[in-house]
Amino acid sequence: MTRSIAPLLLCCALVACGRPPAPTSAAVPGAATRPAQAVQLLTRHLRDNDLAAFARDAVPPALHAQLETAWQQGHSRWPLDELPFDDRLPGLLSTLAAPGAEASLQRGFDRQFAGAGLQIRGAAASLGLFGAQYIQRQGDYSDDERQHYAQLIQAASRWGTRAPLADRGRAHAAILALAVAARRTGLASPADFRRLGMDASLQRMGAFAAVFKQALQPYGLDLDASLDGMRVSLQQQTGDSARVRMQYVFVGQDIDTVVAVERIDGRWYLGDFLRHARNAVAPPAPAAGRP
């Protein structure tokens, strides 16, 4: 099955920031002993494309061990679960890694989207409208997440209306790079994620993320620049709870949001990540009984 790289890049721009970890460029020690460091530590790992380290430091050790077990049993792919469309990730990698995928995807792009800038810009504008409505009305998002993601979706939508997504040369180069990177992951099915386990899978996904970032840059979307430019400040702290403000620029738009962090055994963690990780290892809800 062929897929166009143009809408793929637009959707992946949203995916990359869909449940966005808070970025900053400041160096921090190996453990978040202050509220702002909970943001800074995870950002450093994202900047380094070290997703295994991100998973290690985003949750307490005991919860991390539970997540490893759930991953091996096929019940969870956290922190990849943080991404919208995470259930489609194996399929995306499989499509990119298939023999002859480069030529097939490039032909698909040429047939459907090459030179179709007007239509793509219209789709990007619609994505901004309906994506923001979805974030406000659906999903298990916290108020902080809704406020943050609405800003990101609007910024990505505006980027999509002016980015050269219909450019054939850029698309062909991106397809080639992503296909090679997808093959290197060895992650073409849910079974591959289970077989390799959490750390090894995330290490391979980190290498794919690095190539993915590079593929976006010719379209004017520099995710690492957003990470490097983050400003983080403590807004409020009461005991083991705190609020941290994040300010950064994403595709030319100022993003300003606040996240909750909490302290567990002397270390600080982002509250929303903790909530999602706990949900990932929670026992499934019992099926409704029959009369």
C-alpha positions as CSV (number, residue, x, y, z in Angstrom):
1,M,0.0,0.0,0.0
2,T,1.4,3.4,-0.9
3,R,1.2,6.5,1.3
4,S,2.0,10.1,0.5
5,I,4.9,11.7,2.3
6,A,3.2,15.1,2.3
7,P,0.3,14.3,4.6
8,L,2.6,11.9,6.5
9,L,4.9,14.7,7.3
10,L,2.1,17.0,8.4
11,C,0.6,14.3,10.6
12,C,3.9,13.3,12.0
13,A,4.7,16.9,12.9
14,L,1.6,16.7,15.1
15,V,2.5,13.3,16.3
16,A,6.0,14.4,17.2
17,C,4.5,17.0,19.5
18,G,1.2,15.3,20.1
19,R,1.9,14.5,23.8
20,P,4.8,16.9,23.9
21,P,7.5,16.5,26.5
22,A,8.6,19.9,27.8
23,P,11.8,21.0,25.9
24,T,14.7,23.1,27.2
25,S,18.4,23.3,26.4
26,A,19.8,23.6,29.9
27,A,22.1,20.8,31.1
28,V,20.9,19.0,34.2
29,P,22.2,16.1,36.4
30,G,21.0,12.6,36.1
31,A,18.1,12.9,38.5
32,A,15.4,15.6,38.7
33,T,15.8,16.8,42.3
34,R,14.0,20.2,41.5
35,P,10.7,20.7,39.8
36,A,12.1,22.4,36.6
37,Q,14.6,19.6,36.2
38,A,11.8,17.1,35.6
39,V,11.3,19.1,32.3
40,Q,14.9,19.6,31.6
41,L,16.0,16.0,32.0
42,L,13.5,14.6,29.6
43,T,14.2,17.3,27.1
44,R,17.9,16.5,27.0
45,H,17.0,12.9,26.3
46,L,14.7,13.9,23.4
47,R,17.4,16.2,22.0
48,D,19.8,13.3,22.1
49,N,17.1,11.0,20.6
50,D,17.6,8.7,23.6
51,L,14.1,7.3,24.0
52,A,15.2,4.5,26.4
53,A,16.7,7.1,28.8
54,F,13.5,9.1,28.4
55,A,11.4,6.2,29.6
56,R,13.8,5.5,32.4
57,D,13.7,9.0,33.8
58,A,10.0,9.8,33.1
59,V,8.7,7.5,35.8
60,P,9.9,6.0,39.2
61,P,12.0,2.8,39.0
62,A,9.2,0.5,40.2
63,L,6.8,1.8,37.6
64,H,9.4,1.5,34.9
65,A,9.8,-2.2,35.8
66,Q,6.1,-2.7,35.5
67,L,6.1,-1.0,32.1
68,E,8.9,-3.3,30.9
69,T,6.8,-6.3,31.9
70,A,3.7,-4.9,30.2
71,W,5.7,-4.2,27.0
72,Q,7.0,-7.8,26.9
73,Q,3.5,-9.1,27.3
74,G,2.2,-6.9,24.5
75,H,-0.1,-4.8,26.8
76,S,1.7,-1.5,26.3
77,R,4.2,0.4,24.2
78,W,4.6,3.3,26.6
79,P,6.1,5.9,26.1
80,L,5.2,5.4,22.4
81,D,1.7,5.2,23.7
82,E,2.0,9.0,24.3
83,L,1.8,9.6,20.6
84,P,-1.5,9.9,18.7
85,F,-1.9,7.1,16.2
86,D,0.6,5.0,18.2
87,D,-1.3,1.8,17.2
88,R,-0.4,2.6,13.6
89,L,3.3,2.9,14.2
90,P,4.2,-0.7,13.4
91,G,2.2,-0.4,10.2
92,L,4.0,2.8,9.2
93,L,7.4,1.2,9.8
94,S,6.4,-1.9,7.9
95,T,5.3,0.2,4.9
96,L,8.5,2.2,4.9
97,A,10.7,-0.9,5.3
98,A,9.0,-3.1,2.6
99,P,11.1,-4.1,-0.3
100,G,10.9,-1.5,-3.0
101,A,9.1,0.9,-0.7
102,E,11.1,3.9,-1.9
103,A,9.9,3.6,-5.5
104,S,6.4,2.7,-4.6
105,L,6.0,5.6,-2.2
106,Q,7.6,8.1,-4.5
107,R,5.3,7.0,-7.3
108,G,2.3,7.4,-5.0
109,F,3.4,10.9,-4.0
110,D,3.9,11.9,-7.7
111,R,0.5,10.5,-8.6
112,Q,-1.5,12.1,-5.7
113,F,0.3,15.1,-4.3
114,A,3.1,16.4,-6.5
115,G,2.2,20.0,-7.3
116,A,-1.0,19.8,-5.4
117,G,0.0,22.6,-3.0
118,L,-3.4,24.3,-2.9
119,Q,-5.2,21.1,-1.9
120,I,-2.6,20.3,0.7
121,R,-2.8,23.8,2.2
122,G,-6.6,23.4,2.5
123,A,-6.2,20.0,4.2
124,A,-3.7,21.6,6.7
125,A,-6.1,24.4,7.5
126,S,-8.9,21.8,8.1
127,L,-6.6,19.7,10.3
128,G,-6.0,22.8,12.5
129,L,-9.7,23.4,12.9
130,F,-10.9,19.9,13.6
131,G,-7.8,18.9,15.5
132,A,-8.3,21.6,18.0
133,Q,-12.0,20.7,18.4
134,Y,-11.0,17.1,19.0
135,I,-8.5,18.0,21.7
136,Q,-11.1,20.1,23.5
137,R,-13.9,17.5,23.4
138,Q,-12.4,14.0,23.2
139,G,-9.6,11.8,24.7
140,D,-8.2,11.4,28.2
141,Y,-6.4,14.7,28.2
142,S,-5.8,16.9,31.2
143,D,-6.6,20.6,31.2
144,D,-2.9,21.3,30.9
145,E,-2.6,19.0,27.9
146,R,-5.6,20.5,26.2
147,Q,-4.2,23.9,26.5
148,H,-0.8,22.9,25.3
149,Y,-1.9,20.7,22.4
150,A,-4.3,23.3,21.1
151,Q,-1.4,25.7,20.6
152,L,0.7,23.0,18.9
153,I,-2.0,22.0,16.5
154,Q,-2.7,25.6,15.4
155,A,1.0,26.2,14.9
156,A,1.4,23.0,12.9
157,S,-1.7,23.8,10.8
158,R,-0.3,27.2,9.9
159,W,3.0,25.6,9.1
160,G,1.2,23.1,6.8
161,T,-0.5,26.0,4.9
162,R,2.9,27.5,3.9
163,A,5.4,24.5,3.9
164,P,6.5,23.1,0.6
165,L,4.7,19.8,1.2
166,A,3.9,19.3,-2.5
167,D,7.5,19.6,-3.5
168,R,8.6,16.5,-5.4
169,G,12.3,16.7,-4.7
170,R,11.9,17.1,-0.9
171,A,9.4,14.3,-0.7
172,H,11.6,11.9,-2.6
173,A,14.6,12.6,-0.4
174,A,12.5,12.2,2.7
175,I,11.0,8.9,1.6
176,L,14.4,7.5,0.8
177,A,15.9,8.5,4.2
178,L,12.9,7.2,6.2
179,A,12.7,3.9,4.3
180,V,16.4,3.2,5.1
181,A,15.9,4.2,8.7
182,A,12.8,2.1,9.1
183,R,14.6,-1.0,7.8
184,R,17.3,-0.5,10.3
185,T,14.9,-0.5,13.2
186,G,13.8,-4.1,12.6
187,L,10.4,-3.1,14.0
188,A,7.8,-4.0,11.4
189,S,5.1,-5.6,13.6
190,P,3.8,-5.6,17.2
191,A,5.6,-8.9,17.7
192,D,8.9,-7.3,17.0
193,F,8.3,-4.7,19.7
194,R,7.5,-7.5,22.2
195,R,10.4,-9.7,21.1
196,L,13.0,-6.9,21.5
197,G,11.6,-5.5,24.7
198,M,11.2,-2.0,25.9
199,D,14.8,-0.7,26.0
200,A,16.0,-2.2,22.8
201,S,12.9,-1.1,20.9
202,L,13.2,2.4,22.2
203,Q,16.9,2.6,21.3
204,R,16.0,1.6,17.7
205,M,13.2,4.1,17.6
206,G,15.5,6.8,18.8
207,A,17.7,6.2,15.7
208,F,14.6,6.5,13.5
209,A,13.6,9.7,15.4
210,A,16.9,11.3,14.5
211,V,16.4,10.6,10.8
212,F,12.8,11.7,11.0
213,K,13.8,15.1,12.5
214,Q,16.3,15.6,9.6
215,A,13.6,14.8,7.1
216,L,11.4,17.5,8.4
217,Q,14.0,20.3,8.3
218,P,13.8,20.9,4.5
219,Y,10.1,21.7,5.1
220,G,11.0,24.4,7.7
221,L,10.2,22.3,10.7
222,D,13.2,22.1,13.1
223,L,12.1,20.2,16.2
224,D,15.6,20.4,17.8
225,A,15.5,24.2,17.5
226,S,12.3,24.2,19.5
227,L,13.9,22.0,22.1
228,D,17.1,24.1,22.2
229,G,15.1,27.3,22.7
230,M,12.9,26.2,25.6
231,R,12.7,28.5,28.6
232,V,11.6,26.8,31.9
233,S,10.6,28.5,35.1
234,L,9.0,27.4,38.4
235,Q,5.6,29.0,38.9
236,Q,4.5,27.4,42.1
237,Q,5.4,24.8,44.6
238,T,3.5,23.3,47.5
239,G,5.1,20.4,49.2
240,D,5.5,17.5,46.7
241,S,3.4,19.3,44.0
242,A,4.6,22.1,41.7
243,R,3.7,24.0,38.5
244,V,6.4,24.6,35.8
245,R,6.0,27.1,32.9
246,M,7.4,26.2,29.5
247,Q,8.0,28.8,26.8
248,Y,9.4,28.0,23.3
249,V,8.9,28.6,19.6
250,F,7.4,26.0,17.4
251,V,7.4,26.6,13.6
252,G,7.5,30.4,14.2
253,Q,4.8,30.5,16.8
254,D,5.3,31.2,20.5
255,I,4.1,28.4,22.7
256,D,3.4,29.2,26.4
257,T,2.1,26.5,28.7
258,V,2.2,25.2,32.3
259,V,2.6,21.6,33.4
260,A,2.1,19.9,36.7
261,V,5.0,18.0,38.3
262,E,5.1,15.9,41.4
263,R,7.8,14.5,43.8
264,I,8.1,10.8,44.5
265,D,11.0,9.5,46.7
266,G,12.9,12.7,46.3
267,R,12.6,12.9,42.5
268,W,10.3,15.1,40.4
269,Y,8.2,13.7,37.5
270,L,5.7,15.2,35.0
271,G,2.2,14.5,36.3
272,D,0.6,13.7,32.9
273,F,3.4,11.3,32.0
274,L,2.9,9.5,35.3
275,R,-0.8,9.3,34.8
276,H,-0.5,7.8,31.3
277,A,2.2,5.4,32.4
278,R,0.1,4.2,35.3
279,N,-2.9,3.7,33.0
280,A,-0.6,1.7,30.7
281,V,0.1,-0.9,33.4
282,A,-3.4,-0.9,35.0
283,P,-5.4,-4.1,34.8
284,P,-7.9,-4.0,31.9
285,A,-11.4,-3.1,33.0
286,P,-13.6,-6.2,33.4
287,A,-16.0,-6.9,30.6
288,A,-19.6,-6.1,31.2
289,G,-21.5,-9.1,32.5
290,R,-24.3,-10.6,30.6
291,P,-27.8,-10.9,32.0
